[in-house]
Amino acid sequence: MGELVFAFPTDELWKLIPYIKKGLIKENSEVLKRIVQNGLFRKRSELEEDPSFKQIIPYAIISNRESFYLFRRRSGQTEKRLHNKFTLGAGGHMNPDNSMSSKEQYLINELKRELYEEVRLLNGCSIEDVEFIGFINDDTIPVGRVHIGLLYNIHVSTKEVYINETDKMTADWVEKSDLAEFYEGMETWSKLVFDFYIKL
């Protein structure tokens, strides 16, 4: 049957939020709720080349006060274009689940599922807050035209965060004031997060 992923009609999306070709669209949780309630699942294989839909990707940065958890992708990852790139976000496609939770809760569940696929929180480290920031869009590149990111900031209580698959990823805490040093090596969405959210 193929993988099913959560998506939203592109034309309808731009009726709900202001269009920005490349950048961060700051929005509130009420707008997000309307989008999530009216999204639908379609075959990923059909959506990858169909800009009439935006695949919805929860994208979470992890912070502890003025520090951010910066990932670096290693050569163990399947996507060669991303090897050695820095990324601020953990995230991925949303797939159907069998729970009876509301779609808003489903979104948070998917966000945390993606987070815990990447990292473990140890020694009393906990999530203090999950903050919705806005939408990441980049229509200047083919992959960006069929995806939109839901940017979250996951605030954790301590820095006891560890990578699960160290053959695919490494990570370190970086102070906000030092992040610019890694900018040129960042993935596109991470650059947008830095430009329009972190460095402001």
Backbone hydrogen bonds, N-H to C=O, Kabsch-Sander energy under -0.5 kcal/mol:
donor,donor_aa,acceptor,acceptor_aa,energy
5,V,42,R,-2.8
6,F,94,M,-1.6
7,A,40,L,-2.7
8,F,54,K,-1.8
10,T,52,S,-2.5
13,L,9,P,-2.0
14,W,10,T,-1.9
15,K,12,E,-0.8
16,L,12,E,-0.8
16,L,13,L,-1.2
17,I,13,L,-1.8
23,G,137,N,-2.7
25,I,135,F,-3.1
26,K,24,L,-0.8
27,E,133,I,-1.2
32,L,28,N,-1.7
33,K,29,S,-2.3
34,R,30,E,-1.7
35,I,31,V,-1.9
36,V,32,L,-2.8
37,Q,33,K,-2.4
38,N,34,R,-1.1
39,G,35,I,-0.6
39,G,36,V,-0.6
40,L,7,A,-2.4
42,R,5,V,-2.3
44,R,3,E,-3.0
46,E,43,K,-0.7
47,L,43,K,-1.5
48,E,44,R,-1.8
50,D,47,L,-1.9
53,F,50,D,-1.6
54,K,8,F,-2.8
55,Q,53,F,-0.5
55,Q,146,V,-2.9
56,I,6,F,-2.2
57,I,55,Q,-0.6
57,I,148,I,-2.7
59,Y,150,L,-2.8
60,A,90,A,-3.0
61,I,59,Y,-0.5
61,I,152,Y,-2.8
62,I,88,L,-0.6
63,S,61,I,-0.5
63,S,154,I,-2.5
64,N,67,S,-2.2
67,S,64,N,-1.7
68,F,174,V,-2.8
69,Y,62,I,-2.4
70,L,68,F,-0.8
70,L,172,D,-2.8
71,F,69,Y,-0.6
71,F,87,T,-2.8
72,R,170,T,-2.9
73,R,85,K,-2.6
74,R,168,K,-2.8
76,G,167,D,-0.9
77,Q,74,R,-1.6
80,K,78,T,-1.1
82,L,79,E,-1.6
83,H,80,K,-1.4
84,N,73,R,-2.0
85,K,82,L,-2.2
86,F,185,G,-2.6
87,T,71,F,-2.3
90,A,60,A,-2.5
92,G,58,P,-0.9
94,M,56,I,-0.6
95,N,93,H,-0.5
106,Y,102,S,-2.7
107,L,103,K,-2.0
108,I,104,E,-1.7
109,N,105,Q,-2.7
110,E,106,Y,-2.6
111,L,107,L,-2.3
112,K,108,I,-2.5
113,R,109,N,-2.4
114,E,110,E,-2.5
115,L,111,L,-2.1
116,Y,112,K,-2.9
117,E,113,R,-1.2
118,E,114,E,-1.2
118,E,115,L,-0.7
119,V,115,L,-2.7
120,R,162,Y,-2.6
122,L,120,R,-0.6
122,L,160,E,-2.5
125,C,122,L,-1.7
128,E,126,S,-0.6
128,E,155,H,-3.1
129,D,155,H,-1.3
131,E,129,D,-0.6
131,E,153,N,-2.5
132,F,130,V,-0.5
133,I,151,L,-3.1
134,G,151,L,-1.1
135,F,25,I,-2.4
136,I,149,G,-2.4
137,N,23,G,-2.5
137,N,135,F,-0.6
139,D,21,K,-3.3
141,I,138,D,-0.7
145,R,141,I,-1.5
146,V,142,P,-0.5
146,V,143,V,-0.8
147,H,144,G,-1.1
148,I,55,Q,-2.5
149,G,136,I,-2.6
150,L,57,I,-2.6
151,L,134,G,-2.9
151,L,149,G,-0.8
152,Y,59,Y,-2.3
153,N,131,E,-2.6
154,I,61,I,-3.4
154,I,152,Y,-0.6
155,H,129,D,-2.4
155,H,153,N,-0.8
156,V,63,S,-2.8
156,V,154,I,-0.5
157,S,126,S,-2.4
161,V,159,K,-2.1
162,Y,120,R,-2.4
164,N,118,E,-2.8
166,T,164,N,-0.9
168,K,165,E,-1.7
169,M,165,E,-1.5
170,T,72,R,-2.2
172,D,70,L,-1.8
174,V,68,F,-2.8
176,K,66,E,-2.9
178,D,175,E,-1.8
179,L,175,E,-0.8
179,L,176,K,-0.9
181,E,178,D,-1.5
182,F,179,L,-2.1
183,Y,180,A,-1.2
185,G,182,F,-1.1
186,M,183,Y,-2.0
187,E,86,F,-2.4
191,K,187,E,-2.1
192,L,188,T,-2.0
193,V,189,W,-2.4
194,F,190,S,-2.5
195,D,191,K,-2.9
196,F,192,L,-2.7
197,Y,193,V,-1.5
198,I,193,V,-2.1
199,K,194,F,-2.5
